[in-house]
Amino acid sequence: MAEKFAVKKGDKVVVLAGKDKGKQGEIVRIVREDRRAFVSGVNMVKRHTKQSQTEAGGIVEKEASIHLSNIALLDPKDGKATRVGYKQLDDGRKVRFAKRSGEVIDS
């Protein structure tokens, strides 16, 4: 059974721990089995790559994954880190909301 995560692809998040603490970015990809996410512009690493037919070789900078426990969703209202809750709307939809402000995250 798939595990439920508070964040998903496309969410704006802030880094809580590590060398990039305080940086903000958008989730590009989530690796469910490892509980890790790739956040744009965060946890950048240099990789030495060999030239291929499609790409030039050299030192390429790209994002490395970061553990989900080290990121928090940004509150849509004030842009600070918040925890995520779930609630049922009047029309029957289950949505995520920011515990900090009560603002609904899913539209």
mmCIF file of the C-alpha atoms, coordinates in Angstrom:
data_MODEL
# 
_entry.id   MODEL 
# 
loop_
_atom_site.group_PDB 
_atom_site.id 
_atom_site.type_symbol 
_atom_site.label_atom_id 
_atom_site.label_alt_id 
_atom_site.label_comp_id 
_atom_site.label_asym_id 
_atom_site.label_entity_id 
_atom_site.label_seq_id 
_atom_site.pdbx_PDB_ins_code 
_atom_site.Cartn_x 
_atom_site.Cartn_y 
_atom_site.Cartn_z 
_atom_site.occupancy 
_atom_site.B_iso_or_equiv 
_atom_site.pdbx_formal_charge 
_atom_site.auth_seq_id 
_atom_site.auth_comp_id 
_atom_site.auth_asym_id 
_atom_site.auth_atom_id 
_atom_site.pdbx_PDB_model_num 
ATOM 1   C CA . MET A 1 1   ? 0.000   0.000  0.000   1.00 0.00 ? 1   MET A CA 1 
ATOM 2   C CA . ALA A 1 2   ? 1.259   3.468  -0.891  1.00 0.00 ? 2   ALA A CA 1 
ATOM 3   C CA . GLU A 1 3   ? 2.231   5.671  2.008   1.00 0.00 ? 3   GLU A CA 1 
ATOM 4   C CA . LYS A 1 4   ? 0.632   9.117  2.345   1.00 0.00 ? 4   LYS A CA 1 
ATOM 5   C CA . PHE A 1 5   ? 3.019   12.089 2.291   1.00 0.00 ? 5   PHE A CA 1 
ATOM 6   C CA . ALA A 1 6   ? 2.193   15.660 3.342   1.00 0.00 ? 6   ALA A CA 1 
ATOM 7   C CA . VAL A 1 7   ? 3.981   17.099 0.303   1.00 0.00 ? 7   VAL A CA 1 
ATOM 8   C CA . LYS A 1 8   ? 3.731   16.324 -3.395  1.00 0.00 ? 8   LYS A CA 1 
ATOM 9   C CA . LYS A 1 9   ? 5.264   17.317 -6.722  1.00 0.00 ? 9   LYS A CA 1 
ATOM 10  C CA . GLY A 1 10  ? 4.887   21.018 -7.469  1.00 0.00 ? 10  GLY A CA 1 
ATOM 11  C CA . ASP A 1 11  ? 4.592   22.110 -3.818  1.00 0.00 ? 11  ASP A CA 1 
ATOM 12  C CA . LYS A 1 12  ? 6.651   25.055 -2.601  1.00 0.00 ? 12  LYS A CA 1 
ATOM 13  C CA . VAL A 1 13  ? 8.775   23.963 0.370   1.00 0.00 ? 13  VAL A CA 1 
ATOM 14  C CA . VAL A 1 14  ? 11.457  25.283 2.729   1.00 0.00 ? 14  VAL A CA 1 
ATOM 15  C CA . VAL A 1 15  ? 14.497  23.317 3.933   1.00 0.00 ? 15  VAL A CA 1 
ATOM 16  C CA . LEU A 1 16  ? 14.566  22.811 7.720   1.00 0.00 ? 16  LEU A CA 1 
ATOM 17  C CA . ALA A 1 17  ? 18.003  21.226 8.191   1.00 0.00 ? 17  ALA A CA 1 
ATOM 18  C CA . GLY A 1 18  ? 21.349  20.774 6.478   1.00 0.00 ? 18  GLY A CA 1 
ATOM 19  C CA . LYS A 1 19  ? 23.657  22.972 4.438   1.00 0.00 ? 19  LYS A CA 1 
ATOM 20  C CA . ASP A 1 20  ? 20.738  24.589 2.583   1.00 0.00 ? 20  ASP A CA 1 
ATOM 21  C CA . LYS A 1 21  ? 18.669  25.371 5.694   1.00 0.00 ? 21  LYS A CA 1 
ATOM 22  C CA . GLY A 1 22  ? 16.231  28.205 5.003   1.00 0.00 ? 22  GLY A CA 1 
ATOM 23  C CA . LYS A 1 23  ? 16.319  27.864 1.207   1.00 0.00 ? 23  LYS A CA 1 
ATOM 24  C CA . GLN A 1 24  ? 13.036  27.599 -0.650  1.00 0.00 ? 24  GLN A CA 1 
ATOM 25  C CA . GLY A 1 25  ? 12.169  25.718 -3.803  1.00 0.00 ? 25  GLY A CA 1 
ATOM 26  C CA . GLU A 1 26  ? 9.632   23.621 -5.641  1.00 0.00 ? 26  GLU A CA 1 
ATOM 27  C CA . ILE A 1 27  ? 9.458   19.833 -5.463  1.00 0.00 ? 27  ILE A CA 1 
ATOM 28  C CA . VAL A 1 28  ? 10.501  18.402 -8.830  1.00 0.00 ? 28  VAL A CA 1 
ATOM 29  C CA . ARG A 1 29  ? 10.299  14.690 -8.033  1.00 0.00 ? 29  ARG A CA 1 
ATOM 30  C CA . ILE A 1 30  ? 9.537   12.404 -5.073  1.00 0.00 ? 30  ILE A CA 1 
ATOM 31  C CA . VAL A 1 31  ? 11.123  8.978  -4.526  1.00 0.00 ? 31  VAL A CA 1 
ATOM 32  C CA . ARG A 1 32  ? 8.442   7.237  -2.462  1.00 0.00 ? 32  ARG A CA 1 
ATOM 33  C CA . GLU A 1 33  ? 10.405  4.126  -1.484  1.00 0.00 ? 33  GLU A CA 1 
ATOM 34  C CA . ASP A 1 34  ? 13.262  6.167  0.022   1.00 0.00 ? 34  ASP A CA 1 
ATOM 35  C CA . ARG A 1 35  ? 11.061  8.980  1.454   1.00 0.00 ? 35  ARG A CA 1 
ATOM 36  C CA . ARG A 1 36  ? 13.169  11.554 -0.420  1.00 0.00 ? 36  ARG A CA 1 
ATOM 37  C CA . ALA A 1 37  ? 12.429  14.509 -2.691  1.00 0.00 ? 37  ALA A CA 1 
ATOM 38  C CA . PHE A 1 38  ? 14.288  16.551 -5.285  1.00 0.00 ? 38  PHE A CA 1 
ATOM 39  C CA . VAL A 1 39  ? 13.806  20.290 -4.711  1.00 0.00 ? 39  VAL A CA 1 
ATOM 40  C CA . SER A 1 40  ? 14.760  22.809 -7.413  1.00 0.00 ? 40  SER A CA 1 
ATOM 41  C CA . GLY A 1 41  ? 17.891  24.781 -6.525  1.00 0.00 ? 41  GLY A CA 1 
ATOM 42  C CA . VAL A 1 42  ? 18.451  22.955 -3.231  1.00 0.00 ? 42  VAL A CA 1 
ATOM 43  C CA . ASN A 1 43  ? 21.181  20.437 -2.267  1.00 0.00 ? 43  ASN A CA 1 
ATOM 44  C CA . MET A 1 44  ? 23.177  21.068 -5.448  1.00 0.00 ? 44  MET A CA 1 
ATOM 45  C CA . VAL A 1 45  ? 26.032  18.642 -6.173  1.00 0.00 ? 45  VAL A CA 1 
ATOM 46  C CA . LYS A 1 46  ? 28.677  18.517 -8.895  1.00 0.00 ? 46  LYS A CA 1 
ATOM 47  C CA . ARG A 1 47  ? 28.850  15.406 -11.073 1.00 0.00 ? 47  ARG A CA 1 
ATOM 48  C CA . HIS A 1 48  ? 31.627  14.602 -13.530 1.00 0.00 ? 48  HIS A CA 1 
ATOM 49  C CA . THR A 1 49  ? 29.881  13.300 -16.632 1.00 0.00 ? 49  THR A CA 1 
ATOM 50  C CA . LYS A 1 50  ? 31.229  11.614 -19.720 1.00 0.00 ? 50  LYS A CA 1 
ATOM 51  C CA . GLN A 1 51  ? 30.349  13.067 -23.109 1.00 0.00 ? 51  GLN A CA 1 
ATOM 52  C CA . SER A 1 52  ? 27.486  11.332 -24.909 1.00 0.00 ? 52  SER A CA 1 
ATOM 53  C CA . GLN A 1 53  ? 25.784  11.820 -28.259 1.00 0.00 ? 53  GLN A CA 1 
ATOM 54  C CA . THR A 1 54  ? 23.184  14.117 -26.737 1.00 0.00 ? 54  THR A CA 1 
ATOM 55  C CA . GLU A 1 55  ? 25.105  15.897 -23.938 1.00 0.00 ? 55  GLU A CA 1 
ATOM 56  C CA . ALA A 1 56  ? 28.495  17.523 -23.607 1.00 0.00 ? 56  ALA A CA 1 
ATOM 57  C CA . GLY A 1 57  ? 30.825  16.128 -20.979 1.00 0.00 ? 57  GLY A CA 1 
ATOM 58  C CA . GLY A 1 58  ? 32.278  18.003 -18.050 1.00 0.00 ? 58  GLY A CA 1 
ATOM 59  C CA . ILE A 1 59  ? 31.279  18.991 -14.555 1.00 0.00 ? 59  ILE A CA 1 
ATOM 60  C CA . VAL A 1 60  ? 27.501  19.270 -14.281 1.00 0.00 ? 60  VAL A CA 1 
ATOM 61  C CA . GLU A 1 61  ? 25.693  20.743 -11.279 1.00 0.00 ? 61  GLU A CA 1 
ATOM 62  C CA . LYS A 1 62  ? 22.372  19.141 -10.397 1.00 0.00 ? 62  LYS A CA 1 
ATOM 63  C CA . GLU A 1 63  ? 20.014  18.614 -7.474  1.00 0.00 ? 63  GLU A CA 1 
ATOM 64  C CA . ALA A 1 64  ? 20.508  15.706 -5.094  1.00 0.00 ? 64  ALA A CA 1 
ATOM 65  C CA . SER A 1 65  ? 17.632  14.281 -3.099  1.00 0.00 ? 65  SER A CA 1 
ATOM 66  C CA . ILE A 1 66  ? 16.757  15.507 0.380   1.00 0.00 ? 66  ILE A CA 1 
ATOM 67  C CA . HIS A 1 67  ? 14.882  13.523 3.034   1.00 0.00 ? 67  HIS A CA 1 
ATOM 68  C CA . LEU A 1 68  ? 11.225  14.445 3.502   1.00 0.00 ? 68  LEU A CA 1 
ATOM 69  C CA . SER A 1 69  ? 11.768  15.004 7.240   1.00 0.00 ? 69  SER A CA 1 
ATOM 70  C CA . ASN A 1 70  ? 14.087  17.914 6.377   1.00 0.00 ? 70  ASN A CA 1 
ATOM 71  C CA . ILE A 1 71  ? 11.551  19.885 4.341   1.00 0.00 ? 71  ILE A CA 1 
ATOM 72  C CA . ALA A 1 72  ? 8.306   21.618 5.263   1.00 0.00 ? 72  ALA A CA 1 
ATOM 73  C CA . LEU A 1 73  ? 5.511   23.025 3.156   1.00 0.00 ? 73  LEU A CA 1 
ATOM 74  C CA . LEU A 1 74  ? 5.317   26.812 2.761   1.00 0.00 ? 74  LEU A CA 1 
ATOM 75  C CA . ASP A 1 75  ? 2.168   28.406 4.148   1.00 0.00 ? 75  ASP A CA 1 
ATOM 76  C CA . PRO A 1 76  ? 0.282   29.991 1.218   1.00 0.00 ? 76  PRO A CA 1 
ATOM 77  C CA . LYS A 1 77  ? -0.700  32.958 3.412   1.00 0.00 ? 77  LYS A CA 1 
ATOM 78  C CA . ASP A 1 78  ? 2.619   34.122 4.955   1.00 0.00 ? 78  ASP A CA 1 
ATOM 79  C CA . GLY A 1 79  ? 5.312   32.013 3.244   1.00 0.00 ? 79  GLY A CA 1 
ATOM 80  C CA . LYS A 1 80  ? 6.629   30.370 6.424   1.00 0.00 ? 80  LYS A CA 1 
ATOM 81  C CA . ALA A 1 81  ? 7.063   26.663 7.197   1.00 0.00 ? 81  ALA A CA 1 
ATOM 82  C CA . THR A 1 82  ? 3.900   24.864 8.242   1.00 0.00 ? 82  THR A CA 1 
ATOM 83  C CA . ARG A 1 83  ? 2.666   21.403 9.063   1.00 0.00 ? 83  ARG A CA 1 
ATOM 84  C CA . VAL A 1 84  ? -0.065  19.817 6.950   1.00 0.00 ? 84  VAL A CA 1 
ATOM 85  C CA . GLY A 1 85  ? -3.479  18.611 8.046   1.00 0.00 ? 85  GLY A CA 1 
ATOM 86  C CA . TYR A 1 86  ? -6.346  16.987 6.178   1.00 0.00 ? 86  TYR A CA 1 
ATOM 87  C CA . LYS A 1 87  ? -10.012 17.902 6.305   1.00 0.00 ? 87  LYS A CA 1 
ATOM 88  C CA . GLN A 1 88  ? -13.246 17.095 4.524   1.00 0.00 ? 88  GLN A CA 1 
ATOM 89  C CA . LEU A 1 89  ? -14.967 19.976 2.720   1.00 0.00 ? 89  LEU A CA 1 
ATOM 90  C CA . ASP A 1 90  ? -18.744 20.436 2.578   1.00 0.00 ? 90  ASP A CA 1 
ATOM 91  C CA . ASP A 1 91  ? -18.834 19.088 -0.989  1.00 0.00 ? 91  ASP A CA 1 
ATOM 92  C CA . GLY A 1 92  ? -17.153 15.847 0.173   1.00 0.00 ? 92  GLY A CA 1 
ATOM 93  C CA . ARG A 1 93  ? -13.623 16.503 -1.105  1.00 0.00 ? 93  ARG A CA 1 
ATOM 94  C CA . LYS A 1 94  ? -10.663 15.659 1.162   1.00 0.00 ? 94  LYS A CA 1 
ATOM 95  C CA . VAL A 1 95  ? -8.091  18.466 1.007   1.00 0.00 ? 95  VAL A CA 1 
ATOM 96  C CA . ARG A 1 96  ? -4.794  19.418 2.620   1.00 0.00 ? 96  ARG A CA 1 
ATOM 97  C CA . PHE A 1 97  ? -4.626  22.550 4.749   1.00 0.00 ? 97  PHE A CA 1 
ATOM 98  C CA . ALA A 1 98  ? -1.852  24.537 6.411   1.00 0.00 ? 98  ALA A CA 1 
ATOM 99  C CA . LYS A 1 99  ? -2.014  24.078 10.187  1.00 0.00 ? 99  LYS A CA 1 
ATOM 100 C CA . ARG A 1 100 ? -0.349  27.471 10.678  1.00 0.00 ? 100 ARG A CA 1 
ATOM 101 C CA . SER A 1 101 ? -3.072  29.566 9.018   1.00 0.00 ? 101 SER A CA 1 
ATOM 102 C CA . GLY A 1 102 ? -5.886  27.122 8.259   1.00 0.00 ? 102 GLY A CA 1 
ATOM 103 C CA . GLU A 1 103 ? -5.568  27.970 4.545   1.00 0.00 ? 103 GLU A CA 1 
ATOM 104 C CA . VAL A 1 104 ? -6.555  25.193 2.090   1.00 0.00 ? 104 VAL A CA 1 
ATOM 105 C CA . ILE A 1 105 ? -3.549  24.087 -0.014  1.00 0.00 ? 105 ILE A CA 1 
ATOM 106 C CA . ASP A 1 106 ? -5.308  21.971 -2.654  1.00 0.00 ? 106 ASP A CA 1 
ATOM 107 C CA . SER A 1 107 ? -7.641  23.959 -4.864  1.00 0.00 ? 107 SER A CA 1 
# 
